[in-house]
Amino acid sequence: MTTKVEKTIEVNVPVSTAYNQWTQFEEFPRFMGGVEEVRQLDDKRMHWVAEIAGVKREWDAKILEQVPDRKVAWAATDGATNAGAVYFQPVDTDRTQVRLSLEYEPEGLVENAGDKLHIVEKRAEADLEKFKSYIEGRGVETGAWRGTIHEGRTLGTPGVEYAASSMGDDGKAGVSGTAFPADPADPRRNF
């Protein structure tokens, strides 16, 4: 069963600042809960290590489309099945709307239970809030990559069909030693 998440936030920085910061993928653990590491392998490929709903997952992802100040779209190529895009729209000269559109395939009992509790949706919303605090607190980006990537076509928002070759986790998923109960009232939940 595929799950889709759409979240939007406005950040009080120019569109180029918001976009430039988002292209610094290795900085994601600073504002994305559960993301332990993002290692940029080259201009188009990254390796992710994250804990999602108490399950440690790893996957490789490829940038399918990247348009400066407008969009970054990706799909997993190995490991956890996910795809999506982040869109950047100027509201005015010093304010930007950031819209995240994500599609993923929960696997196993723990992830499916977490999916029913909307854990990834809540995490995405919290991560956008953290991104807002991070970039507004800095006021400037930590770096930028202004290149353009088009995988031979202009995409809308890629869904998991773009990640079809990554169906399954190749044995890389496992319940984390710090997994938390699915009970939303449990104080150990961090979102």
C-alpha positions in Angstrom: 0.0 0.0 0.0 1.5 3.3 -1.1 1.2 6.3 1.2 1.4 9.9 0.0 2.3 12.9 2.2 2.0 16.6 1.2 3.2 19.4 3.5 3.8 23.1 2.9 5.5 25.8 4.9 6.5 29.4 4.4 10.1 30.4 5.4 11.2 33.9 5.9 14.2 33.9 3.5 14.5 34.5 -0.3 13.8 31.6 -2.6 17.4 31.2 -3.5 18.5 30.8 0.1 15.8 28.2 0.9 16.6 26.3 -2.3 20.4 26.5 -1.8 20.1 25.1 1.7 18.0 22.2 0.5 20.7 21.2 -2.0 23.0 20.6 0.9 21.8 17.1 1.5 24.5 16.1 4.0 23.1 18.8 6.3 19.7 17.1 6.5 20.4 15.4 9.9 20.5 18.9 11.4 16.8 19.4 10.8 15.3 16.1 9.8 14.3 13.9 12.7 15.3 10.3 12.4 17.8 11.0 9.6 21.2 9.8 10.9 23.2 10.4 7.7 23.0 11.5 4.1 26.1 10.9 2.2 26.3 12.6 -1.3 27.9 10.1 -3.6 27.9 12.4 -6.7 25.8 15.3 -8.1 22.8 12.9 -8.6 23.1 10.1 -6.0 22.9 9.9 -2.2 23.0 7.2 0.4 20.5 7.6 3.4 20.5 6.1 6.8 17.4 6.9 8.9 15.2 5.6 11.6 11.5 5.6 10.5 8.8 4.5 13.0 11.5 2.8 15.1 12.9 0.8 12.1 16.4 1.6 10.9 16.4 1.9 7.1 19.0 2.5 4.5 18.5 3.4 0.8 20.2 5.0 -2.1 18.3 7.8 -4.0 18.9 9.5 -7.3 17.9 13.1 -8.2 15.7 12.8 -11.3 15.0 16.5 -11.7 16.6 19.6 -10.2 15.7 23.1 -11.3 17.4 26.0 -9.4 15.0 27.9 -7.1 12.1 25.7 -8.2 12.4 22.0 -7.6 14.3 18.9 -6.5 12.7 15.5 -7.4 14.1 12.1 -6.4 13.4 8.4 -6.3 15.0 5.6 -4.3 17.2 3.2 -6.4 17.9 0.7 -3.7 16.5 0.0 -0.2 13.5 1.7 1.3 11.0 2.5 -1.5 10.2 6.2 -1.7 10.1 9.1 -4.2 8.9 12.7 -4.3 9.8 16.3 -4.8 10.3 19.5 -3.0 9.0 22.7 -4.6 10.1 26.3 -4.0 7.8 29.2 -4.8 8.7 32.8 -3.9 5.9 34.5 -1.9 7.7 37.9 -2.0 11.4 38.9 -2.1 12.1 37.6 1.5 9.6 34.8 1.9 9.4 31.4 0.2 6.8 28.6 0.2 8.4 25.2 0.5 6.1 22.2 -0.5 7.1 18.6 0.1 5.4 15.8 -1.8 6.5 12.3 -0.7 5.3 8.8 -1.6 6.6 5.7 0.1 5.8 2.0 0.7 5.7 1.0 4.4 7.1 -2.5 5.0 6.6 -4.9 7.8 4.4 -4.8 10.9 6.1 -1.9 12.7 6.1 0.4 9.6 2.5 -0.4 8.7 1.4 0.3 12.3 3.4 3.6 12.2 1.8 4.4 8.9 -1.7 4.0 10.4 -0.7 6.5 13.1 0.6 8.9 10.4 4.1 8.9 11.9 5.8 9.8 8.6 3.3 12.6 7.9 3.8 14.1 11.4 7.6 13.7 10.9 7.5 15.5 7.6 5.5 18.4 9.1 8.0 18.6 12.1 10.9 18.5 9.7 9.6 21.4 7.6 9.2 23.4 10.9 12.8 22.5 11.8 14.0 23.5 8.4 12.2 26.9 8.8 13.9 27.4 12.2 17.3 26.3 10.9 17.4 28.5 7.8 15.7 31.5 9.4 18.1 31.2 12.4 21.1 31.2 10.1 19.7 33.7 7.6 22.1 32.3 5.0 22.6 28.9 3.4 25.6 26.7 4.3 26.3 26.1 0.7 24.7 25.8 -2.7 24.6 23.6 -5.8 23.0 25.4 -8.7 23.2 22.7 -11.3 20.3 21.5 -13.3 19.3 17.8 -13.7 16.8 16.5 -16.2 16.6 12.8 -16.7 15.5 13.3 -20.3 12.0 14.6 -19.3 10.3 17.1 -17.1 8.5 15.3 -14.2 5.6 16.2 -12.1 6.0 14.7 -8.7 7.6 11.2 -9.1 5.8 8.5 -7.2 7.0 5.1 -6.1 6.7 3.8 -9.6 9.9 5.7 -10.3 11.4 3.7 -7.4 10.0 0.3 -8.5 13.4 -1.2 -8.9 14.0 -0.6 -5.2 10.9 -2.5 -3.9 12.0 -4.2 -0.7 14.8 -3.3 1.7 17.4 -5.8 0.6 17.6 -6.9 4.2 18.8 -3.5 5.4 15.7 -2.8 7.6 15.7 -3.7 11.3 14.0 -2.7 14.4 16.1 -0.1 16.2 17.3 -0.6 19.7 15.7 2.8 20.4 12.4 1.9 18.9 9.4 3.5 20.6 6.0 2.1 21.2 3.2 3.0 18.8 1.2 4.6 21.7 0.9 8.3 20.8 0.9 9.2 24.5 4.3 7.6 25.1 6.7 10.4 26.2 9.6 8.8 24.3 8.1 9.8 20.9 10.1 12.5 19.3 7.8 14.4 16.9 
